Amino acid sequence: MNDQSEEVRRVRDAIAAVAVDTPPAERARRLDAAMDAATLEWRRRRQEAVQEMKDGGMTLREIGKELSLSFGRVRQILAEDLSQPEAQDG
């Protein structure tokens, strides 16, 4: 199994384990909270990786080409303020 497949399997296993023996409404709330936290962490780590590419001398256009993203999207990723959690729906 390659590294990416192993990572995907671990994420799926973690999701499956969230609040498995709880009522559906509570399970949905817990899954929402876990998804929000994971999404924010993934966005932070992506931003960090893109910043490392930029700090390593790549232009935003080169980064975009490498990641199959537009110049504007790369710029947006770098400019995102991920220091605060996003507002919750509800």
N, CA, C and O atoms as a CHARMM CRD file, in Angstrom:
* protein
*
  360
    1    1 MET  N      0.85400  -1.17900   0.00000 PROA 1      0.00000
    2    1 MET  CA     0.00000   0.00000   0.00000 PROA 1      0.00000
    3    1 MET  C      0.89800   1.24000   0.00000 PROA 1      0.00000
    4    1 MET  O      1.84200   1.32700   0.78600 PROA 1      0.00000
    5    2 ASN  N      0.60400   2.19000  -0.87500 PROA 2      0.00000
    6    2 ASN  CA     1.45300   3.37600  -0.90100 PROA 2      0.00000
    7    2 ASN  C      1.09400   4.32300   0.23700 PROA 2      0.00000
    8    2 ASN  O      0.06800   4.16000   0.89800 PROA 2      0.00000
    9    3 ASP  N      1.95900   5.32100   0.45400 PROA 3      0.00000
   10    3 ASP  CA     1.77500   6.25200   1.57200 PROA 3      0.00000
   11    3 ASP  C      0.43800   6.96500   1.51300 PROA 3      0.00000
   12    3 ASP  O     -0.23400   7.12100   2.53300 PROA 3      0.00000
   13    4 GLN  N      0.04500   7.40500   0.30600 PROA 4      0.00000
   14    4 GLN  CA    -1.21500   8.13300   0.17300 PROA 4      0.00000
   15    4 GLN  C     -2.39700   7.22600   0.52300 PROA 4      0.00000
   16    4 GLN  O     -3.31800   7.66700   1.21000 PROA 4      0.00000
   17    5 SER  N     -2.39400   5.99600   0.07600 PROA 5      0.00000
   18    5 SER  CA    -3.47600   5.06800   0.39700 PROA 5      0.00000
   19    5 SER  C     -3.53800   4.80700   1.89300 PROA 5      0.00000
   20    5 SER  O     -4.62500   4.70700   2.46200 PROA 5      0.00000
   21    6 GLU  N     -2.39100   4.69900   2.52700 PROA 6      0.00000
   22    6 GLU  CA    -2.34600   4.48300   3.97800 PROA 6      0.00000
   23    6 GLU  C     -2.92000   5.68100   4.71600 PROA 6      0.00000
   24    6 GLU  O     -3.66400   5.51400   5.68300 PROA 6      0.00000
   25    7 GLU  N     -2.58800   6.88100   4.27500 PROA 7      0.00000
   26    7 GLU  CA    -3.13900   8.09400   4.89600 PROA 7      0.00000
   27    7 GLU  C     -4.65200   8.12500   4.75500 PROA 7      0.00000
   28    7 GLU  O     -5.35900   8.43700   5.71300 PROA 7      0.00000
   29    8 VAL  N     -5.14700   7.80700   3.57800 PROA 8      0.00000
   30    8 VAL  CA    -6.60000   7.80300   3.34300 PROA 8      0.00000
   31    8 VAL  C     -7.26900   6.76200   4.23600 PROA 8      0.00000
   32    8 VAL  O     -8.32600   7.02700   4.80900 PROA 8      0.00000
   33    9 ARG  N     -6.67200   5.59700   4.35800 PROA 9      0.00000
   34    9 ARG  CA    -7.24500   4.54300   5.20600 PROA 9      0.00000
   35    9 ARG  C     -7.31600   4.99900   6.65700 PROA 9      0.00000
   36    9 ARG  O     -8.32000   4.77100   7.33200 PROA 9      0.00000
   37   10 ARG  N     -6.25100   5.64500   7.14300 PROA 10     0.00000
   38   10 ARG  CA    -6.24300   6.10700   8.53300 PROA 10     0.00000
   39   10 ARG  C     -7.31700   7.16700   8.76500 PROA 10     0.00000
   40   10 ARG  O     -7.97300   7.16700   9.80600 PROA 10     0.00000
   41   11 VAL  N     -7.49800   8.05600   7.81400 PROA 11     0.00000
   42   11 VAL  CA    -8.54000   9.08400   7.95100 PROA 11     0.00000
   43   11 VAL  C     -9.91800   8.43400   7.97200 PROA 11     0.00000
   44   11 VAL  O    -10.76000   8.78300   8.80100 PROA 11     0.00000
   45   12 ARG  N    -10.14800   7.50300   7.07600 PROA 12     0.00000
   46   12 ARG  CA   -11.44800   6.80000   7.04600 PROA 12     0.00000
   47   12 ARG  C    -11.70300   6.04200   8.34400 PROA 12     0.00000
   48   12 ARG  O    -12.82000   6.05100   8.86100 PROA 12     0.00000
   49   13 ASP  N    -10.68700   5.39700   8.86300 PROA 13     0.00000
   50   13 ASP  CA   -10.83300   4.67300  10.13200 PROA 13     0.00000
   51   13 ASP  C    -11.17700   5.64000  11.27100 PROA 13     0.00000
   52   13 ASP  O    -12.02100   5.33500  12.11300 PROA 13     0.00000
   53   14 ALA  N    -10.52600   6.79400  11.29200 PROA 14     0.00000
   54   14 ALA  CA   -10.80300   7.78700  12.34200 PROA 14     0.00000
   55   14 ALA  C    -12.23100   8.30300  12.23500 PROA 14     0.00000
   56   14 ALA  O    -12.90600   8.48100  13.24800 PROA 14     0.00000
   57   15 ILE  N    -12.68600   8.54100  11.02500 PROA 15     0.00000
   58   15 ILE  CA   -14.05800   9.01300  10.82700 PROA 15     0.00000
   59   15 ILE  C    -15.05300   7.94500  11.29500 PROA 15     0.00000
   60   15 ILE  O    -16.03200   8.25300  11.97500 PROA 15     0.00000
   61   16 ALA  N    -14.79600   6.70900  10.92900 PROA 16     0.00000
   62   16 ALA  CA   -15.69800   5.61800  11.30800 PROA 16     0.00000
   63   16 ALA  C    -15.77900   5.45100  12.82000 PROA 16     0.00000
   64   16 ALA  O    -16.80000   4.99800  13.33800 PROA 16     0.00000
   65   17 ALA  N    -14.72200   5.80800  13.52900 PROA 17     0.00000
   66   17 ALA  CA   -14.68300   5.62200  14.97600 PROA 17     0.00000
   67   17 ALA  C    -15.34900   6.74800  15.75800 PROA 17     0.00000
   68   17 ALA  O    -15.57400   6.60500  16.96000 PROA 17     0.00000
   69   18 VAL  N    -15.66900   7.86200  15.10800 PROA 18     0.00000
   70   18 VAL  CA   -16.23100   9.01200  15.81600 PROA 18     0.00000
   71   18 VAL  C    -17.63200   8.68700  16.32000 PROA 18     0.00000
   72   18 VAL  O    -18.55400   8.44300  15.54000 PROA 18     0.00000
   73   19 ALA  N    -17.76300   8.68900  17.61600 PROA 19     0.00000
   74   19 ALA  CA   -19.06100   8.60700  18.28800 PROA 19     0.00000
   75   19 ALA  C    -19.95400   7.50100  17.74500 PROA 19     0.00000
   76   19 ALA  O    -21.15300   7.70100  17.55200 PROA 19     0.00000
   77   20 VAL  N    -19.37600   6.35000  17.50300 PROA 20     0.00000
   78   20 VAL  CA   -20.11100   5.26700  16.86200 PROA 20     0.00000
   79   20 VAL  C    -21.31100   4.78500  17.68400 PROA 20     0.00000
   80   20 VAL  O    -22.31200   4.36200  17.10600 PROA 20     0.00000
   81   21 ASP  N    -21.23400   4.83900  18.98800 PROA 21     0.00000
   82   21 ASP  CA   -22.31900   4.33800  19.84100 PROA 21     0.00000
   83   21 ASP  C    -23.17800   5.46100  20.42500 PROA 21     0.00000
   84   21 ASP  O    -23.67900   5.34100  21.54300 PROA 21     0.00000
   85   22 THR  N    -23.34900   6.54500  19.67700 PROA 22     0.00000
   86   22 THR  CA   -24.14300   7.67100  20.16300 PROA 22     0.00000
   87   22 THR  C    -25.37200   7.84800  19.28700 PROA 22     0.00000
   88   22 THR  O    -25.39700   7.37800  18.14900 PROA 22     0.00000
   89   23 PRO  N    -26.39100   8.52100  19.80600 PROA 23     0.00000
   90   23 PRO  CA   -27.59100   8.78400  18.99300 PROA 23     0.00000
   91   23 PRO  C    -27.22600   9.56700  17.72700 PROA 23     0.00000
   92   23 PRO  O    -26.24200  10.30700  17.72100 PROA 23     0.00000
   93   24 PRO  N    -28.00200   9.41100  16.66900 PROA 24     0.00000
   94   24 PRO  CA   -27.66700  10.03000  15.38400 PROA 24     0.00000
   95   24 PRO  C    -27.42700  11.54000  15.44500 PROA 24     0.00000
   96   24 PRO  O    -26.49000  12.02600  14.81200 PROA 24     0.00000
   97   25 ALA  N    -28.23100  12.28700  16.17500 PROA 25     0.00000
   98   25 ALA  CA   -28.06400  13.74400  16.22800 PROA 25     0.00000
   99   25 ALA  C    -26.72700  14.10700  16.87500 PROA 25     0.00000
  100   25 ALA  O    -26.02000  14.99100  16.39200 PROA 25     0.00000
  101   26 GLU  N    -26.38600  13.42900  17.95600 PROA 26     0.00000
  102   26 GLU  CA   -25.11100  13.68900  18.62100 PROA 26     0.00000
  103   26 GLU  C    -23.94300  13.26700  17.73000 PROA 26     0.00000
  104   26 GLU  O    -22.92700  13.95800  17.65000 PROA 26     0.00000
  105   27 ARG  N    -24.10400  12.12900  17.06400 PROA 27     0.00000
  106   27 ARG  CA   -23.06600  11.66000  16.14900 PROA 27     0.00000
  107   27 ARG  C    -22.85500  12.67500  15.02100 PROA 27     0.00000
  108   27 ARG  O    -21.71700  12.96200  14.64900 PROA 27     0.00000
  109   28 ALA  N    -23.94300  13.21300  14.48000 PROA 28     0.00000
  110   28 ALA  CA   -23.82800  14.22300  13.42000 PROA 28     0.00000
  111   28 ALA  C    -23.10800  15.46900  13.92700 PROA 28     0.00000
  112   28 ALA  O    -22.25800  16.02100  13.22800 PROA 28     0.00000
  113   29 ARG  N    -23.44400  15.91700  15.14300 PROA 29     0.00000
  114   29 ARG  CA   -22.75900  17.08900  15.71300 PROA 29     0.00000
  115   29 ARG  C    -21.26900  16.82600  15.89400 PROA 29     0.00000
  116   29 ARG  O    -20.44200  17.68000  15.57200 PROA 29     0.00000
  117   30 ARG  N    -20.93000  15.66300  16.40200 PROA 30     0.00000
  118   30 ARG  CA   -19.52100  15.32900  16.61900 PROA 30     0.00000
  119   30 ARG  C    -18.76400  15.21300  15.29800 PROA 30     0.00000
  120   30 ARG  O    -17.61900  15.65100  15.19100 PROA 30     0.00000
  121   31 LEU  N    -19.40600  14.62300  14.29600 PROA 31     0.00000
  122   31 LEU  CA   -18.77000  14.52700  12.98800 PROA 31     0.00000
  123   31 LEU  C    -18.57500  15.90700  12.36600 PROA 31     0.00000
  124   31 LEU  O    -17.54300  16.16700  11.74700 PROA 31     0.00000
  125   32 ASP  N    -19.55800  16.79300  12.52700 PROA 32     0.00000
  126   32 ASP  CA   -19.40600  18.17100  12.03700 PROA 32     0.00000
  127   32 ASP  C    -18.22900  18.86400  12.70200 PROA 32     0.00000
  128   32 ASP  O    -17.42400  19.51100  12.03400 PROA 32     0.00000
  129   33 ALA  N    -18.13000  18.72900  14.01000 PROA 33     0.00000
  130   33 ALA  CA   -17.03300  19.36600  14.74500 PROA 33     0.00000
  131   33 ALA  C    -15.69200  18.80400  14.30200 PROA 33     0.00000
  132   33 ALA  O    -14.73300  19.55500  14.11800 PROA 33     0.00000
  133   34 ALA  N    -15.61700  17.48600  14.12800 PROA 34     0.00000
  134   34 ALA  CA   -14.37000  16.85900  13.68800 PROA 34     0.00000
  135   34 ALA  C    -14.01100  17.31000  12.27000 PROA 34     0.00000
  136   34 ALA  O    -12.84300  17.55800  11.97200 PROA 34     0.00000
  137   35 MET  N    -15.01000  17.41500  11.40500 PROA 35     0.00000
  138   35 MET  CA   -14.75300  17.84200  10.03700 PROA 35     0.00000
  139   35 MET  C    -14.26700  19.29200   9.99700 PROA 35     0.00000
  140   35 MET  O    -13.34000  19.61700   9.25500 PROA 35     0.00000
  141   36 ASP  N    -14.88800  20.15200  10.78600 PROA 36     0.00000
  142   36 ASP  CA   -14.45900  21.55600  10.83800 PROA 36     0.00000
  143   36 ASP  C    -13.00900  21.67000  11.29700 PROA 36     0.00000
  144   36 ASP  O    -12.21800  22.40600  10.70800 PROA 36     0.00000
  145   37 ALA  N    -12.67100  20.93600  12.35100 PROA 37     0.00000
  146   37 ALA  CA   -11.30700  20.98800  12.88100 PROA 37     0.00000
  147   37 ALA  C    -10.30500  20.42600  11.87000 PROA 37     0.00000
  148   37 ALA  O     -9.22900  20.99300  11.67800 PROA 37     0.00000
  149   38 ALA  N    -10.65600  19.32100  11.23400 PROA 38     0.00000
  150   38 ALA  CA    -9.75000  18.70600  10.26300 PROA 38     0.00000
  151   38 ALA  C     -9.56900  19.60900   9.04700 PROA 38     0.00000
  152   38 ALA  O     -8.45500  19.75300   8.54400 PROA 38     0.00000
  153   39 THR  N    -10.64700  20.21300   8.57400 PROA 39     0.00000
  154   39 THR  CA   -10.55400  21.09400   7.41500 PROA 39     0.00000
  155   39 THR  C     -9.64000  22.27200   7.70300 PROA 39     0.00000
  156   39 THR  O     -8.80400  22.62700   6.87200 PROA 39     0.00000
  157   40 LEU  N     -9.78600  22.87500   8.85600 PROA 40     0.00000
  158   40 LEU  CA    -8.93000  24.00100   9.21600 PROA 40     0.00000
  159   40 LEU  C     -7.46600  23.56900   9.29100 PROA 40     0.00000
  160   40 LEU  O     -6.58000  24.27800   8.81600 PROA 40     0.00000
  161   41 GLU  N     -7.22000  22.41700   9.88200 PROA 41     0.00000
  162   41 GLU  CA    -5.83800  21.92200   9.98600 PROA 41     0.00000
  163   41 GLU  C     -5.26200  21.63500   8.60200 PROA 41     0.00000
  164   41 GLU  O     -4.11000  21.97400   8.32900 PROA 41     0.00000
  165   42 TRP  N     -6.05700  21.01200   7.72400 PROA 42     0.00000
  166   42 TRP  CA    -5.57800  20.73400   6.37300 PROA 42     0.00000
  167   42 TRP  C     -5.26700  22.02600   5.63300 PROA 42     0.00000
  168   42 TRP  O     -4.26300  22.10900   4.92600 PROA 42     0.00000
  169   43 ARG  N     -6.11600  23.03100   5.78600 PROA 43     0.00000
  170   43 ARG  CA    -5.88400  24.31600   5.12500 PROA 43     0.00000
  171   43 ARG  C     -4.61700  24.97900   5.65400 PROA 43     0.00000
  172   43 ARG  O     -3.84500  25.55300   4.88600 PROA 43     0.00000
  173   44 ARG  N     -4.40700  24.90000   6.96100 PROA 44     0.00000
  174   44 ARG  CA    -3.17700  25.46600   7.54100 PROA 44     0.00000
  175   44 ARG  C     -1.94600  24.75700   7.00400 PROA 44     0.00000
  176   44 ARG  O     -0.96000  25.40100   6.64600 PROA 44     0.00000
  177   45 ARG  N     -1.99900  23.45500   6.94700 PROA 45     0.00000
  178   45 ARG  CA    -0.84400  22.68800   6.47300 PROA 45     0.00000
  179   45 ARG  C     -0.59800  22.92100   4.98300 PROA 45     0.00000
  180   45 ARG  O      0.55100  22.98000   4.54600 PROA 45     0.00000
  181   46 ARG  N     -1.66900  23.05400   4.20600 PROA 46     0.00000
  182   46 ARG  CA    -1.50700  23.36500   2.78200 PROA 46     0.00000
  183   46 ARG  C     -0.85700  24.73200   2.62200 PROA 46     0.00000
  184   46 ARG  O      0.06200  24.90300   1.82000 PROA 46     0.00000
  185   47 GLN  N     -1.33900  25.70500   3.38900 PROA 47     0.00000
  186   47 GLN  CA    -0.77900  27.04500   3.32300 PROA 47     0.00000
  187   47 GLN  C      0.70900  27.01600   3.68500 PROA 47     0.00000
  188   47 GLN  O      1.52400  27.67500   3.03800 PROA 47     0.00000
  189   48 GLU  N      1.04900  26.26200   4.70100 PROA 48     0.00000
  190   48 GLU  CA     2.44400  26.13500   5.11700 PROA 48     0.00000
  191   48 GLU  C      3.29600  25.54000   3.99800 PROA 48     0.00000
  192   48 GLU  O      4.40100  26.01900   3.74000 PROA 48     0.00000
  193   49 ALA  N      2.79600  24.50700   3.33600 PROA 49     0.00000
  194   49 ALA  CA     3.53800  23.87000   2.25000 PROA 49     0.00000
  195   49 ALA  C      3.72000  24.83200   1.07500 PROA 49     0.00000
  196   49 ALA  O      4.80100  24.90500   0.49000 PROA 49     0.00000
  197   50 VAL  N      2.66200  25.57000   0.73000 PROA 50     0.00000
  198   50 VAL  CA     2.75900  26.52800  -0.36700 PROA 50     0.00000
  199   50 VAL  C      3.73900  27.64300   0.00200 PROA 50     0.00000
  200   50 VAL  O      4.51500  28.09200  -0.84100 PROA 50     0.00000
  201   51 GLN  N      3.70300  28.08500   1.24800 PROA 51     0.00000
  202   51 GLN  CA     4.63900  29.11400   1.68900 PROA 51     0.00000
  203   51 GLN  C      6.08200  28.60500   1.60700 PROA 51     0.00000
  204   51 GLN  O      6.98300  29.34900   1.22200 PROA 51     0.00000
  205   52 GLU  N      6.29500  27.34600   1.96400 PROA 52     0.00000
  206   52 GLU  CA     7.63200  26.76000   1.85800 PROA 52     0.00000
  207   52 GLU  C      8.11200  26.75400   0.40700 PROA 52     0.00000
  208   52 GLU  O      9.28500  27.01300   0.13600 PROA 52     0.00000
  209   53 MET  N      7.20600  26.45900  -0.51900 PROA 53     0.00000
  210   53 MET  CA     7.55800  26.47800  -1.93800 PROA 53     0.00000
  211   53 MET  C      7.96300  27.89500  -2.35800 PROA 53     0.00000
  212   53 MET  O      8.95000  28.08400  -3.06900 PROA 53     0.00000
  213   54 LYS  N      7.20000  28.86800  -1.91400 PROA 54     0.00000
  214   54 LYS  CA     7.49400  30.26800  -2.23600 PROA 54     0.00000
  215   54 LYS  C      8.82200  30.68200  -1.60900 PROA 54     0.00000
  216   54 LYS  O      9.65800  31.29900  -2.26800 PROA 54     0.00000
  217   55 ASP  N      9.01200  30.34400  -0.34100 PROA 55     0.00000
  218   55 ASP  CA    10.25500  30.67500   0.35300 PROA 55     0.00000
  219   55 ASP  C     11.45900  29.99100  -0.29500 PROA 55     0.00000
  220   55 ASP  O     12.58500  30.48000  -0.20800 PROA 55     0.00000
  221   56 GLY  N     11.21000  28.86700  -0.93900 PROA 56     0.00000
  222   56 GLY  CA    12.27400  28.13700  -1.63100 PROA 56     0.00000
  223   56 GLY  C     12.62000  28.72800  -2.98600 PROA 56     0.00000
  224   56 GLY  O     13.50400  28.22600  -3.68000 PROA 56     0.00000
  225   57 GLY  N     11.92200  29.79500  -3.36300 PROA 57     0.00000
  226   57 GLY  CA    12.27100  30.49300  -4.59000 PROA 57     0.00000
  227   57 GLY  C     11.30600  30.33300  -5.74200 PROA 57     0.00000
  228   57 GLY  O     11.51900  30.91900  -6.80300 PROA 57     0.00000
  229   58 MET  N     10.25200  29.55900  -5.56600 PROA 58     0.00000
  230   58 MET  CA     9.28800  29.39400  -6.65200 PROA 58     0.00000
  231   58 MET  C      8.38800  30.62400  -6.74300 PROA 58     0.00000
  232   58 MET  O      8.04000  31.23200  -5.73100 PROA 58     0.00000
  233   59 THR  N      8.02300  30.97400  -7.96300 PROA 59     0.00000
  234   59 THR  CA     7.05300  32.05000  -8.15200 PROA 59     0.00000
  235   59 THR  C      5.65700  31.48800  -7.93300 PROA 59     0.00000
  236   59 THR  O      5.46500  30.27200  -7.92600 PROA 59     0.00000
  237   60 LEU  N      4.68300  32.37400  -7.75500 PROA 60     0.00000
  238   60 LEU  CA     3.30600  31.91400  -7.57500 PROA 60     0.00000
  239   60 LEU  C      2.81600  31.16900  -8.81200 PROA 60     0.00000
  240   60 LEU  O      2.05700  30.20700  -8.69200 PROA 60     0.00000
  241   61 ARG  N      3.23200  31.59300  -9.97700 PROA 61     0.00000
  242   61 ARG  CA     2.85000  30.89000 -11.21300 PROA 61     0.00000
  243   61 ARG  C      3.47400  29.49000 -11.26700 PROA 61     0.00000
  244   61 ARG  O      2.82300  28.53600 -11.69400 PROA 61     0.00000
  245   62 GLU  N      4.71800  29.37000 -10.84100 PROA 62     0.00000
  246   62 GLU  CA     5.36700  28.05100 -10.81100 PROA 62     0.00000
  247   62 GLU  C      4.66800  27.13600  -9.80800 PROA 62     0.00000
  248   62 GLU  O      4.45000  25.95600 -10.08400 PROA 62     0.00000
  249   63 ILE  N      4.32400  27.67600  -8.66300 PROA 63     0.00000
  250   63 ILE  CA     3.60900  26.88600  -7.64700 PROA 63     0.00000
  251   63 ILE  C      2.26700  26.43900  -8.21000 PROA 63     0.00000
  252   63 ILE  O      1.88300  25.27700  -8.07600 PROA 63     0.00000
  253   64 GLY  N      1.55600  27.37300  -8.84200 PROA 64     0.00000
  254   64 GLY  CA     0.26800  27.03000  -9.43800 PROA 64     0.00000
  255   64 GLY  C      0.39300  25.91900 -10.45700 PROA 64     0.00000
  256   64 GLY  O     -0.41800  24.99300 -10.47100 PROA 64     0.00000
  257   65 LYS  N      1.39300  26.00000 -11.30400 PROA 65     0.00000
  258   65 LYS  CA     1.60000  24.95900 -12.31300 PROA 65     0.00000
  259   65 LYS  C      1.89400  23.62000 -11.64400 PROA 65     0.00000
  260   65 LYS  O      1.33600  22.59300 -12.02800 PROA 65     0.00000
  261   66 GLU  N      2.77000  23.63600 -10.64500 PROA 66     0.00000
  262   66 GLU  CA     3.12800  22.40800  -9.92600 PROA 66     0.00000
  263   66 GLU  C      1.90800  21.76100  -9.25700 PROA 66     0.00000
  264   66 GLU  O      1.79700  20.53500  -9.22200 PROA 66     0.00000
  265   67 LEU  N      0.99700  22.58300  -8.72800 PROA 67     0.00000
  266   67 LEU  CA    -0.16700  22.08400  -7.98000 PROA 67     0.00000
  267   67 LEU  C     -1.45200  22.07400  -8.79200 PROA 67     0.00000
  268   67 LEU  O     -2.51500  21.74000  -8.26800 PROA 67     0.00000
  269   68 SER  N     -1.36500  22.43400 -10.06000 PROA 68     0.00000
  270   68 SER  CA    -2.54100  22.53000 -10.94400 PROA 68     0.00000
  271   68 SER  C     -3.56900  23.51700 -10.40000 PROA 68     0.00000
  272   68 SER  O     -4.77100  23.25300 -10.39300 PROA 68     0.00000
  273   69 LEU  N     -3.06000  24.66200  -9.94300 PROA 69     0.00000
  274   69 LEU  CA    -3.90900  25.73500  -9.42800 PROA 69     0.00000
  275   69 LEU  C     -3.61800  27.00400 -10.21600 PROA 69     0.00000
  276   69 LEU  O     -2.54000  27.15300 -10.79200 PROA 69     0.00000
  277   70 SER  N     -4.57700  27.91000 -10.23900 PROA 70     0.00000
  278   70 SER  CA    -4.34300  29.19000 -10.89300 PROA 70     0.00000
  279   70 SER  C     -3.44600  30.06600 -10.01500 PROA 70     0.00000
  280   70 SER  O     -3.33400  29.85700  -8.80700 PROA 70     0.00000
  281   71 PHE  N     -2.82600  31.03000 -10.64100 PROA 71     0.00000
  282   71 PHE  CA    -2.02500  32.01900  -9.93300 PROA 71     0.00000
  283   71 PHE  C     -2.86200  32.65600  -8.82500 PROA 71     0.00000
  284   71 PHE  O     -2.39600  32.79600  -7.69500 PROA 71     0.00000
  285   72 GLY  N     -4.09200  33.04000  -9.15000 PROA 72     0.00000
  286   72 GLY  CA    -4.97600  33.68300  -8.18100 PROA 72     0.00000
  287   72 GLY  C     -5.29000  32.79200  -6.99300 PROA 72     0.00000
  288   72 GLY  O     -5.35800  33.26800  -5.86000 PROA 72     0.00000
  289   73 ARG  N     -5.48200  31.49900  -7.24400 PROA 73     0.00000
  290   73 ARG  CA    -5.78300  30.57200  -6.14700 PROA 73     0.00000
  291   73 ARG  C     -4.57600  30.42300  -5.23500 PROA 73     0.00000
  292   73 ARG  O     -4.72800  30.36200  -4.01500 PROA 73     0.00000
  293   74 VAL  N     -3.38100  30.36400  -5.80800 PROA 74     0.00000
  294   74 VAL  CA    -2.16900  30.27100  -4.98800 PROA 74     0.00000
  295   74 VAL  C     -2.05700  31.51700  -4.11800 PROA 74     0.00000
  296   74 VAL  O     -1.77400  31.42900  -2.92300 PROA 74     0.00000
  297   75 ARG  N     -2.27800  32.66600  -4.72300 PROA 75     0.00000
  298   75 ARG  CA    -2.20800  33.92000  -3.96900 PROA 75     0.00000
  299   75 ARG  C     -3.25500  33.92000  -2.84400 PROA 75     0.00000
  300   75 ARG  O     -2.98200  34.37900  -1.73500 PROA 75     0.00000
  301   76 GLN  N     -4.44000  33.40800  -3.13800 PROA 76     0.00000
  302   76 GLN  CA    -5.51000  33.34600  -2.14100 PROA 76     0.00000
  303   76 GLN  C     -5.12500  32.42200  -0.97900 PROA 76     0.00000
  304   76 GLN  O     -5.35200  32.76200   0.18200 PROA 76     0.00000
  305   77 ILE  N     -4.55300  31.27600  -1.28200 PROA 77     0.00000
  306   77 ILE  CA    -4.12600  30.33600  -0.24000 PROA 77     0.00000
  307   77 ILE  C     -3.11600  31.00100   0.68400 PROA 77     0.00000
  308   77 ILE  O     -3.20600  30.87700   1.90500 PROA 77     0.00000
  309   78 LEU  N     -2.15600  31.70400   0.09800 PROA 78     0.00000
  310   78 LEU  CA    -1.12600  32.35300   0.90100 PROA 78     0.00000
  311   78 LEU  C     -1.68500  33.50000   1.73900 PROA 78     0.00000
  312   78 LEU  O     -1.16700  33.79000   2.81800 PROA 78     0.00000
  313   79 ALA  N     -2.73400  34.15200   1.25000 PROA 79     0.00000
  314   79 ALA  CA    -3.28500  35.32200   1.94100 PROA 79     0.00000
  315   79 ALA  C     -4.31700  34.97200   3.00600 PROA 79     0.00000
  316   79 ALA  O     -4.67400  35.82300   3.82100 PROA 79     0.00000
  317   80 GLU  N     -4.80300  33.72900   3.01200 PROA 80     0.00000
  318   80 GLU  CA    -5.84700  33.34400   3.97500 PROA 80     0.00000
  319   80 GLU  C     -5.37500  33.53300   5.41500 PROA 80     0.00000
  320   80 GLU  O     -4.25200  33.16900   5.76300 PROA 80     0.00000
  321   81 ASP  N     -6.24400  34.10500   6.24300 PROA 81     0.00000
  322   81 ASP  CA    -5.97300  34.21000   7.67400 PROA 81     0.00000
  323   81 ASP  C     -6.57500  32.98600   8.33800 PROA 81     0.00000
  324   81 ASP  O     -7.78700  32.91400   8.53600 PROA 81     0.00000
  325   82 LEU  N     -5.73900  32.03500   8.67800 PROA 82     0.00000
  326   82 LEU  CA    -6.20000  30.77800   9.27300 PROA 82     0.00000
  327   82 LEU  C     -5.91400  30.72900  10.75800 PROA 82     0.00000
  328   82 LEU  O     -5.88700  29.65300  11.35400 PROA 82     0.00000
  329   83 SER  N     -5.69900  31.89100  11.35900 PROA 83     0.00000
  330   83 SER  CA    -5.38100  31.92800  12.77400 PROA 83     0.00000
  331   83 SER  C     -6.61800  31.75500  13.64700 PROA 83     0.00000
  332   83 SER  O     -6.49100  31.36900  14.80900 PROA 83     0.00000
  333   84 GLN  N     -7.79500  32.02500  13.12900 PROA 84     0.00000
  334   84 GLN  CA    -9.03700  31.89600  13.88900 PROA 84     0.00000
  335   84 GLN  C     -9.93400  30.85700  13.22400 PROA 84     0.00000
  336   84 GLN  O     -9.97900  30.78900  11.99600 PROA 84     0.00000
  337   85 PRO  N    -10.65000  30.04800  14.00500 PROA 85     0.00000
  338   85 PRO  CA   -11.59400  29.11600  13.40800 PROA 85     0.00000
  339   85 PRO  C    -12.70700  29.87300  12.69600 PROA 85     0.00000
  340   85 PRO  O    -13.08000  30.97800  13.08900 PROA 85     0.00000
  341   86 GLU  N    -13.22900  29.25300  11.63800 PROA 86     0.00000
  342   86 GLU  CA   -14.31700  29.86700  10.88900 PROA 86     0.00000
  343   86 GLU  C    -15.59300  29.89500  11.71700 PROA 86     0.00000
  344   86 GLU  O    -15.76900  29.10000  12.64000 PROA 86     0.00000
  345   87 ALA  N    -16.47300  30.81700  11.37700 PROA 87     0.00000
  346   87 ALA  CA   -17.76900  30.90800  12.06000 PROA 87     0.00000
  347   87 ALA  C    -18.56700  29.64300  11.80200 PROA 87     0.00000
  348   87 ALA  O    -18.53600  29.09800  10.69800 PROA 87     0.00000
  349   88 GLN  N    -19.26700  29.18500  12.79600 PROA 88     0.00000
  350   88 GLN  CA   -20.08000  27.98700  12.69900 PROA 88     0.00000
  351   88 GLN  C    -21.44600  28.31400  12.12000 PROA 88     0.00000
  352   88 GLN  O    -22.00300  29.37700  12.39700 PROA 88     0.00000
  353   89 ASP  N    -21.99600  27.39200  11.30600 PROA 89     0.00000
  354   89 ASP  CA   -23.37800  27.52600  10.83700 PROA 89     0.00000
  355   89 ASP  C    -24.30300  27.24800  12.00300 PROA 89     0.00000
  356   89 ASP  O    -23.95300  26.52800  12.93800 PROA 89     0.00000
  357   90 GLY  N    -25.46600  27.82100  11.93300 PROA 90     0.00000
  358   90 GLY  CA   -26.39400  27.41500  12.97000 PROA 90     0.00000
  359   90 GLY  C    -27.07900  28.54900  13.54200 PROA 90     0.00000
  360   90 GLY  O    -27.90500  28.38400  14.43900 PROA 90     0.00000
